């Protein structure tokens, strides 16, 4: 009888354990998954994107998809007010600017987060993860896309691999058709071999992980999300992924697979990232003789050289782009060969129609006829490259320039002239942004949001108009048209 009772108890324990495992949600107490459920057939998932050749397609409908949007970024996304305003920014960008993608820069070592007296990496703070889950849900609710961008530099370190090891398993992110993983913001000052496969290129001997290693780790975990890989030179140069480096014709493109070459773990593809700002190519123009009147022409040729070849072979997104007067002038001041005032003025006159002090006219007006239109023409050139370039403009923020929105006192103050363009009440705008009392219980009014999220007269107005036209091109109604 005792043996029979022991056997019954044993069977009950086994049955209960089986039930527990069957009901396990796969989520640990810290919010990360134990095992990612198998990804479904992409053709059966609404909104799922898939890379084919140098284009991006909706896997369900077979339609080509062009991604046009912006970076949305602020320090405070953890407090109720910060999270609310961040979510409203995303909603406004999706529905008023008609972006279909938003890039969310994730700064795992930022110290500006509100954590009391203890400063911890944001990526390890539960409230930060919860906030990002909420923001991803904003994208899902709008049936539009979001990039989780690891906003770090140089190359991946152990802390970054640990971040992706955790975040790639979050159920709200992994295999979510609207979520794209940006592996690393701006790689720079390493070899292409290290960029791809890892290596030791730091003064302290710390090992740097390659993007291929990170990709394979994510695929081994079961996440098939599209990933974004930025090139070298602070994300600008993509020649290495198509074997077009001077003196090195090796192709360093990533392979979508699991570790050990496991093709059964292939995901939905890889998009390559370039970051284009007005100072890219300036040093080369100077070294080439600094020919007056040729800066913009030279820079356009440099875009084609540094990332045009990649556009013909793989899908490319310009993850950051934009222009603001004070940024360009400050960058020129910081470049050794441009410390001569005459050279700086030559660049500003050629590229934007004014010197550093405003030149001979309204720099903003003449600027509109130069760099930004040239950039957007390059993005739209599908005849040369086979598809139009995707982009997320920098930046939907009032603290990270070049800004897209109306100016704050900081950006106006750095502008030598106001050029008669801005009539915004800066104090009122800052009050709207910084008021901790504005949250879901005390929301911004539609009039306040329309004022707060209006485009500026630098790159903001151009991207605003372009995103809305891109929406029309994909058949999306704009302003009840």
C-alpha positions as CSV (number, residue, x, y, z in Angstrom):
1,X,0.0,0.0,0.0
2,X,2.8,2.4,0.9
3,X,4.5,1.7,-2.5
4,X,1.1,2.4,-4.2
5,X,0.8,5.7,-2.4
6,X,4.3,6.7,-3.2
7,X,3.6,5.8,-6.9
8,X,0.4,7.9,-6.9
9,X,2.3,10.9,-5.4
10,X,5.0,10.6,-7.9
11,X,2.5,10.5,-10.8
12,X,0.7,13.6,-9.5
13,X,4.0,15.5,-9.2
14,X,4.9,14.5,-12.8
15,X,1.5,15.5,-14.1
16,X,1.6,18.9,-12.3
17,X,5.1,19.6,-13.6
18,X,4.0,18.8,-17.1
19,X,1.0,21.1,-16.7
20,X,3.3,23.9,-15.4
21,X,5.6,23.5,-18.3
22,X,2.8,23.5,-20.8
23,X,1.4,26.7,-19.3
24,X,4.8,28.4,-19.0
25,X,4.7,31.8,-20.8
26,X,8.4,31.6,-21.6
27,X,9.1,34.9,-19.7
28,X,11.4,35.3,-16.8
29,X,10.6,37.6,-13.9
30,X,13.1,40.1,-15.4
31,X,11.0,40.4,-18.5
32,X,13.2,38.4,-20.8
33,X,12.2,35.2,-22.6
34,X,13.6,31.7,-21.8
35,X,12.9,30.4,-25.3
36,X,11.5,32.4,-28.3
37,X,8.5,30.6,-29.9
38,X,9.2,29.5,-33.5
39,X,8.6,32.3,-36.0
40,X,5.5,31.7,-38.2
41,X,5.5,31.7,-42.0
42,X,6.2,35.4,-42.9
43,X,3.6,35.3,-45.7
44,X,1.0,34.6,-43.0
45,X,1.9,37.6,-40.8
46,X,0.4,41.0,-41.4
47,X,3.1,43.6,-41.9
48,X,6.0,41.3,-42.0
49,X,8.9,42.6,-44.1
50,X,11.4,40.6,-46.0
51,X,14.6,41.5,-47.9
52,X,15.0,40.3,-51.5
53,X,18.0,41.6,-53.4
54,X,18.3,45.4,-52.9
55,X,14.7,45.8,-52.0
56,X,12.3,45.4,-49.0
57,X,9.0,43.7,-49.6
58,X,5.8,43.0,-47.6
59,X,6.0,39.2,-47.3
60,X,2.3,38.9,-47.2
61,X,1.2,41.1,-50.1
62,X,4.4,41.0,-52.2
63,X,4.5,44.8,-52.5
64,X,7.7,46.7,-52.4
65,X,8.0,48.8,-49.2
66,X,10.0,52.0,-48.8
67,X,10.7,53.1,-45.3
68,X,10.6,56.9,-44.7
69,X,10.6,58.4,-41.2
70,X,12.6,59.9,-38.4
71,X,14.6,59.3,-35.2
72,X,12.6,60.2,-32.1
73,X,14.7,60.7,-29.1
74,X,14.6,62.3,-25.6
75,X,16.4,61.6,-22.3
76,X,13.4,61.0,-20.1
77,X,11.2,58.1,-21.3
78,X,10.8,56.5,-17.9
79,X,8.7,59.0,-15.9
80,X,4.9,59.0,-16.7
81,X,5.2,62.4,-18.3
82,X,8.3,61.5,-20.4
83,X,6.8,58.2,-21.6
84,X,3.5,60.0,-22.5
85,X,5.2,62.7,-24.5
86,X,7.5,60.2,-26.2
87,X,4.5,58.1,-27.3
88,X,2.6,61.2,-28.5
89,X,5.7,62.2,-30.5
90,X,5.6,58.8,-32.2
91,X,1.9,59.0,-32.9
92,X,2.2,62.5,-34.3
93,X,5.1,61.4,-36.6
94,X,3.2,58.4,-37.8
95,X,-0.1,60.2,-38.4
96,X,0.7,63.8,-39.2
97,X,4.1,63.6,-40.8
98,X,3.0,60.2,-42.2
99,X,6.3,58.4,-41.3
100,X,6.0,54.7,-41.7
101,X,9.1,54.0,-39.6
102,X,10.7,55.5,-36.4
103,X,14.1,54.9,-35.1
104,X,14.4,54.7,-31.4
105,X,18.0,55.3,-30.2
106,X,18.8,53.1,-27.1
107,X,21.6,54.4,-24.9
108,X,22.5,51.6,-22.5
109,X,25.1,53.7,-20.7
110,X,23.2,57.0,-20.5
111,X,23.2,58.5,-17.0
112,X,20.4,61.0,-17.6
113,X,17.7,58.5,-16.7
114,X,15.8,59.1,-13.5
115,X,17.0,56.5,-11.1
116,X,17.5,58.4,-7.9
117,X,21.1,58.5,-6.6
118,X,22.1,55.2,-8.3
119,X,23.2,55.5,-12.0
120,X,22.7,52.2,-13.9
121,X,22.8,51.4,-17.6
122,X,19.4,52.0,-19.1
123,X,19.3,48.6,-20.7
124,X,19.3,46.9,-17.3
125,X,16.6,49.0,-15.7
126,X,13.2,47.3,-15.8
127,X,11.4,50.6,-16.1
128,X,13.4,51.4,-19.3
129,X,12.5,48.1,-20.8
130,X,8.9,48.5,-19.9
131,X,8.9,52.0,-21.5
132,X,10.3,50.6,-24.7
133,X,7.7,47.9,-24.8
134,X,5.0,50.6,-24.6
135,X,6.7,52.6,-27.4
136,X,6.9,49.5,-29.6
137,X,3.2,49.0,-29.0
138,X,2.6,52.5,-30.4
139,X,4.2,51.3,-33.6
140,X,2.1,48.1,-33.6
141,X,-1.1,50.0,-33.0
142,X,-0.3,52.2,-36.0
143,X,0.8,49.1,-38.1
144,X,4.0,50.9,-38.8
145,X,7.6,50.1,-38.1
146,X,10.1,50.8,-35.4
147,X,13.9,50.4,-35.2
148,X,15.4,49.5,-31.8
149,X,18.8,51.1,-32.5
150,X,21.7,50.3,-30.1
151,X,23.0,53.9,-30.1
152,X,26.7,53.1,-29.3
153,X,29.9,53.6,-31.2
154,X,33.2,52.1,-32.5
155,X,32.3,48.4,-32.3
156,X,30.3,46.0,-30.2
157,X,31.7,45.2,-26.8
158,X,30.7,42.5,-24.2
159,X,28.1,44.9,-22.7
160,X,26.5,45.4,-26.1
161,X,26.4,41.6,-26.8
162,X,24.8,41.1,-23.4
163,X,22.3,43.8,-24.3
164,X,21.2,42.0,-27.5
165,X,21.3,38.6,-25.8
166,X,18.6,40.0,-23.5
167,X,16.6,42.3,-25.7
168,X,16.4,40.0,-28.7
169,X,14.5,37.6,-26.5
170,X,11.9,40.0,-25.2
171,X,8.6,38.6,-26.4
172,X,7.3,42.0,-27.4
173,X,10.3,42.4,-29.7
174,X,11.4,39.0,-31.0
175,X,9.7,38.1,-34.3
176,X,7.4,41.1,-34.0
177,X,6.8,42.0,-37.7
178,X,7.0,45.7,-36.9
179,X,10.3,45.6,-35.0
180,X,13.7,45.9,-36.6
181,X,17.0,45.5,-34.7
182,X,19.7,48.2,-35.3
183,X,22.8,46.3,-34.2
184,X,25.1,49.3,-33.7
185,X,24.7,53.0,-34.4
186,X,28.0,54.2,-35.8
187,X,31.0,51.8,-36.2
188,X,34.2,53.6,-36.8
189,X,38.0,53.5,-36.6
190,X,38.3,49.7,-37.0
191,X,39.2,47.5,-40.0
192,X,36.5,45.9,-42.1
193,X,37.7,42.5,-40.9
194,X,36.9,43.5,-37.3
195,X,33.7,45.2,-38.3
196,X,32.5,41.9,-39.6
197,X,34.2,39.2,-37.6
198,X,35.6,40.9,-34.5
199,X,39.1,41.4,-33.2
200,X,41.4,43.3,-30.9
201,X,41.7,46.9,-31.9
202,X,41.5,48.8,-28.7
203,X,44.4,50.3,-26.7
204,X,43.4,48.3,-23.6
205,X,43.2,45.0,-25.5
206,X,39.5,44.6,-25.1
207,X,37.9,42.3,-27.6
208,X,35.5,43.9,-30.1
209,X,32.7,41.7,-31.5
210,X,31.9,41.7,-35.2
211,X,28.4,42.4,-36.5
212,X,28.3,38.9,-38.0
213,X,28.8,37.4,-34.5
214,X,26.0,39.5,-33.2
215,X,23.7,38.6,-36.0
216,X,24.4,34.9,-35.6
217,X,23.8,35.1,-31.8
218,X,20.4,36.7,-32.5
219,X,19.5,34.0,-35.0
220,X,20.6,31.3,-32.6
221,X,18.2,32.7,-30.0
222,X,15.3,32.3,-32.5
223,X,14.7,36.0,-33.5
224,X,14.3,36.4,-37.2
225,X,13.7,40.2,-37.2
226,X,15.3,42.2,-39.9
227,X,18.5,43.6,-38.7
228,X,20.3,46.8,-39.7
229,X,24.1,47.0,-40.0
230,X,25.7,50.4,-40.3
231,X,29.0,50.9,-42.2
232,X,32.3,52.4,-41.1
233,X,33.3,56.0,-40.9
234,X,30.6,56.7,-38.3
235,X,28.1,54.7,-40.3
236,X,28.8,56.5,-43.6
237,X,31.0,54.2,-45.8
238,X,29.4,51.0,-47.2
239,X,32.0,50.1,-49.8
240,X,33.2,47.1,-47.8
241,X,29.9,45.2,-48.1
242,X,30.2,45.2,-51.9
243,X,33.9,44.7,-52.3
244,X,34.7,48.2,-53.5
245,X,37.4,49.2,-51.1
246,X,40.6,50.7,-52.6
247,X,43.2,47.9,-52.6
248,X,40.8,45.4,-50.9
249,X,38.2,43.8,-53.1
250,X,37.1,41.4,-50.4
251,X,33.3,41.4,-49.7
252,X,32.5,41.9,-46.1
253,X,28.7,41.6,-46.4
254,X,27.0,39.8,-43.6
255,X,25.4,36.4,-44.1
256,X,22.0,35.9,-42.5
257,X,22.5,32.6,-40.7
258,X,23.0,31.0,-37.3
259,X,26.3,30.1,-35.8
260,X,28.4,27.5,-37.6
261,X,26.8,28.5,-40.9
262,X,23.3,27.2,-39.9
263,X,21.0,28.3,-42.8
264,X,18.0,26.8,-41.0
265,X,18.1,29.9,-38.8
266,X,18.1,32.4,-41.6
267,X,16.0,35.5,-40.7
268,X,14.1,38.0,-42.8
269,X,17.1,39.8,-44.0
270,X,19.7,42.6,-43.5
271,X,19.4,46.3,-44.3
272,X,22.6,48.3,-44.4
273,X,22.8,51.8,-42.9
274,X,24.6,54.9,-44.0
275,X,24.6,58.3,-42.2
276,X,24.9,61.4,-44.4
277,X,25.6,64.8,-43.0
278,X,26.8,68.0,-44.8
279,X,30.4,67.6,-43.5
280,X,30.8,64.2,-45.1
281,X,33.2,64.6,-47.9
282,X,34.5,68.0,-46.9
283,X,38.0,66.7,-46.1
284,X,38.2,65.0,-49.4
285,X,37.0,68.1,-51.2
286,X,39.8,70.1,-49.5
287,X,42.4,67.5,-50.3
288,X,41.3,67.6,-53.9
289,X,42.1,71.2,-54.3
290,X,39.2,73.0,-52.6
291,X,37.8,74.1,-56.0
292,X,35.4,77.0,-55.4
293,X,31.8,76.3,-56.4
294,X,32.4,72.5,-56.4
295,X,31.7,71.4,-52.8
296,X,28.1,70.3,-53.4
297,X,29.0,68.5,-56.6
298,X,31.9,66.8,-54.9
299,X,29.8,65.7,-52.0
300,X,27.2,64.2,-54.3
301,X,29.9,62.2,-56.0
302,X,31.1,61.1,-52.6
303,X,27.7,59.8,-51.7
304,X,27.7,57.7,-54.9
305,X,31.2,56.5,-54.1
306,X,30.7,55.6,-50.5
307,X,27.3,54.0,-50.5
308,X,25.9,54.1,-54.1
309,X,27.5,50.8,-54.9
310,X,25.9,49.2,-52.0
311,X,22.5,50.6,-53.0
312,X,22.7,48.6,-56.3
313,X,23.2,45.3,-54.4
314,X,21.5,45.5,-51.0
315,X,18.8,47.5,-49.3
316,X,20.1,50.7,-47.8
317,X,18.6,53.0,-45.2
318,X,20.0,56.4,-44.3
319,X,19.6,56.0,-40.6
320,X,20.7,59.6,-39.8
321,X,20.6,62.6,-42.1
322,X,19.8,66.3,-41.8
323,X,21.3,69.8,-41.5
324,X,21.4,72.6,-39.1
325,X,23.5,75.8,-39.5
326,X,25.2,75.7,-36.2
327,X,26.2,72.0,-36.5
328,X,27.9,72.5,-39.9
329,X,29.8,75.5,-38.8
330,X,30.9,73.8,-35.5
331,X,32.1,70.7,-37.4
332,X,34.1,72.8,-39.8
333,X,35.7,74.6,-36.8
334,X,36.7,71.2,-35.4
335,X,38.4,69.9,-38.6
336,X,42.0,70.9,-38.7
337,X,42.2,71.9,-42.3
338,X,39.1,74.0,-42.0
339,X,40.3,76.3,-39.3
340,X,41.0,78.9,-41.9
341,X,38.1,81.3,-42.1
342,X,38.3,81.6,-45.8
343,X,37.9,77.9,-46.4
344,X,35.0,77.6,-44.0
345,X,33.3,80.5,-45.7
346,X,33.9,78.9,-49.1
347,X,32.2,75.7,-48.0
348,X,29.2,77.5,-46.6
349,X,28.9,79.7,-49.6
350,X,29.2,76.9,-52.1
351,X,26.9,74.5,-50.3
352,X,24.4,76.7,-48.6
353,X,24.7,80.1,-50.2
354,X,26.1,81.9,-47.2
355,X,29.2,82.2,-45.1
356,X,29.4,81.5,-41.4
357,X,28.0,84.8,-40.4
358,X,25.1,84.8,-42.7
359,X,26.8,86.0,-45.9
360,X,25.0,88.1,-48.4
361,X,21.5,87.1,-48.0
362,X,19.0,84.8,-46.2
363,X,21.1,81.7,-45.7
364,X,18.0,79.7,-44.9
365,X,16.3,80.5,-48.2
366,X,19.4,79.9,-50.4
367,X,20.1,76.7,-48.4
368,X,16.7,75.4,-49.5
369,X,17.8,75.3,-53.1
370,X,21.0,73.3,-52.4
371,X,22.0,70.5,-50.0
372,X,18.6,69.1,-48.8
373,X,17.0,69.0,-52.2
374,X,20.2,67.3,-53.6
375,X,20.1,64.7,-50.8
376,X,16.4,63.9,-51.4
377,X,17.0,63.6,-55.2
378,X,19.7,61.1,-54.4
379,X,17.3,59.2,-52.1
380,X,14.7,59.1,-54.9
381,X,17.0,58.0,-57.7
382,X,15.7,54.5,-58.5
383,X,16.8,54.6,-62.1
384,X,20.5,54.6,-61.2
385,X,20.2,52.3,-58.2
386,X,17.2,50.1,-58.8
387,X,15.2,51.2,-55.8
388,X,14.7,54.4,-53.7
389,X,16.6,54.8,-50.5
390,X,15.0,54.4,-47.2
391,X,15.7,56.9,-44.4
392,X,15.1,58.0,-40.8
393,X,15.9,61.7,-40.5
394,X,17.7,63.1,-37.5
395,X,16.1,64.2,-35.2
396,X,12.6,64.5,-33.8
397,X,13.9,66.2,-30.6
398,X,14.7,69.6,-29.2
399,X,17.9,68.4,-27.6
400,X,19.7,66.5,-30.3
401,X,20.6,68.5,-33.4
402,X,20.2,68.7,-36.2
403,X,16.6,69.0,-35.1
404,X,13.5,68.6,-37.3
405,X,11.1,70.6,-35.0
406,X,10.7,74.3,-34.2
407,X,13.9,75.7,-32.6
408,X,14.6,76.0,-28.9
409,X,16.5,78.9,-27.4
410,X,19.6,76.8,-27.8
411,X,19.3,76.3,-31.6
412,X,18.2,79.9,-32.2
413,X,21.0,81.2,-30.0
414,X,23.6,79.2,-32.0
415,X,22.3,80.6,-35.2
416,X,24.1,83.9,-36.1
417,X,20.9,85.3,-37.6
418,X,17.3,84.4,-37.2
419,X,16.7,85.1,-40.9
420,X,13.2,86.1,-40.2
421,X,12.0,82.5,-40.3
422,X,11.0,81.9,-36.7
423,X,8.2,83.4,-34.9
424,X,7.8,80.6,-32.3
425,X,7.4,81.5,-28.6
426,X,10.5,79.6,-27.4
427,X,9.6,80.0,-23.7
428,X,6.1,78.5,-24.3
429,X,7.5,75.7,-26.3
430,X,10.1,74.7,-23.6
431,X,7.4,75.0,-21.0
432,X,5.3,72.4,-22.9
433,X,8.3,70.1,-23.2
434,X,9.6,70.3,-19.6
435,X,6.3,70.4,-17.7
436,X,6.3,67.2,-15.6
437,X,2.5,67.6,-15.1
438,X,1.7,66.9,-18.7
439,X,0.9,63.2,-19.0
440,X,-2.0,60.9,-19.9
441,X,-4.0,62.5,-17.0
442,X,-3.3,66.0,-18.2
443,X,-2.7,65.6,-21.9
444,X,-1.4,68.1,-24.4
445,X,-4.2,69.7,-26.5
446,X,-4.3,69.2,-30.3
447,X,-3.4,72.9,-30.7
448,X,-0.4,72.5,-28.4
449,X,0.8,69.4,-30.2
450,X,0.4,71.0,-33.6
451,X,2.6,73.9,-32.3
452,X,5.1,71.7,-30.6
453,X,5.6,69.2,-33.5
454,X,5.7,71.6,-36.4
455,X,8.7,71.3,-38.7
456,X,11.4,73.8,-38.7
457,X,12.9,75.7,-41.7
458,X,16.1,73.7,-41.9
459,X,15.7,70.1,-42.8
460,X,12.4,69.7,-41.0
461,X,10.2,71.2,-43.6
462,X,11.9,69.2,-46.4
463,X,11.5,65.9,-44.6
464,X,8.0,66.7,-43.6
465,X,6.9,67.3,-47.2
466,X,8.9,64.3,-48.5
467,X,7.4,61.8,-45.9
468,X,3.9,63.0,-46.8
469,X,4.6,62.6,-50.5
470,X,6.0,59.1,-49.9
471,X,2.7,58.3,-48.1
472,X,0.8,59.4,-51.1
473,X,3.0,57.2,-53.3
474,X,2.1,54.1,-51.3
475,X,-1.6,55.0,-51.5
476,X,-2.0,56.4,-48.0
477,X,-4.5,59.3,-47.6
478,X,-2.9,62.5,-46.5
479,X,-5.1,65.2,-44.9
480,X,-8.3,63.6,-46.2
481,X,-7.1,63.9,-49.8
